[in-house]
Amino acid sequence: MKTLVRTARAFTNIALIKYWGKKNQILKLPCTNSLSLTLDRFYTDTKVTIVNDHHDTVYLNHKLLDQTQNKRILKYLDTVRQFYSFDDHFIVDTVNHVPTSAGFASSASGFAALAAAINETKQLNLNKRELSILARNGSGSASRSIYGGFVEWIAGDSNETSFAAPIDENPQIDLTLLSVVINKGSKKISSTVGMENSVKTSPFYPNWVTLVASEIKEIKQAIAKKDIQRIGEIAEHNAMSMHALTLSANPSFTYFEPETIRIFQIIQELRQKGILAYATIDAGPNVKIICTNESITKVQKYIEEQLSNVSCVVANIGSGIQYI
Ligand code: 2P0
């Protein structure tokens, strides 16, 4: 009898305290803990089928990937086979559900969904911690997308001790996110390369490690108190400090574009008007704005009035891995 293989669904996450630097490139062990919020608007659905063959095939959004495009996924499948000592090869069918130009990276939801899909197909019966470890080996930020709500990735110092843990999977908090998309193109310096250059060459990197430790503590207190303003303040400061590492790397680089700075100025103007808005920016030019249900409409209206060439997408708090 053929068993029904379910599709795994994983949602993307936005880091409020960023992961920016590894102490082990192969295992993707980060230099610091990080803390994120899982979002509901962008997710990846992945189904994995075992084939009677000696190679893997990968489809993304129903298109067959060529040998360059599927390289990272094939390498990951080799790692998983080695971890769990099996020889099966797979057809990987993955679909990214992106609201019109949301400006989110897909590696977090992508590798979380792939790890969960392999768990399902191979009946590995992994618990969430083991699943987080497996996802981390694909992409660091994917370790956090196993859970919903607020999530902390504990850096650890080995494969077994580096995993995400939930802080509050279903927080009752008035927080909503506005993603402002400036540029939909892929970035020139990948996160992997950007963080490696920052660790190696920024004179401020040791300070970053100290800063993250204290900001994680502070933001967890703010989350417990549901203090949205404090969450925003800490997240914005942490994001700007991460980007200071790129500017202070040698050679210096930045993910910012002129509109990134403009939106940052607009956010400061909005705050002066008493409207709650705080920025967080990942390894790209797009800005994600932490808002409340009350402020988000005003923030979006103000941005669209000031800048005609950007698009906005609203996201709310999302859940962890699902099987559908
Ligand atoms: C984060 N980012 O915490 C940080 C903030 C981007 C900026 O995690 O090398 O794609 O695959 O582990 O997970 C993006 O890095 O990097 C990222 P790898 P990943 O969300």
Residues whose N, C-alpha, C, O or C-beta is under 5 A from the ligand:
A	BS01	2P0	A15 I17 K18 Y19 K28 S34 S107 G138 S139 G140 S141 A142 S191 T192 D282 A283
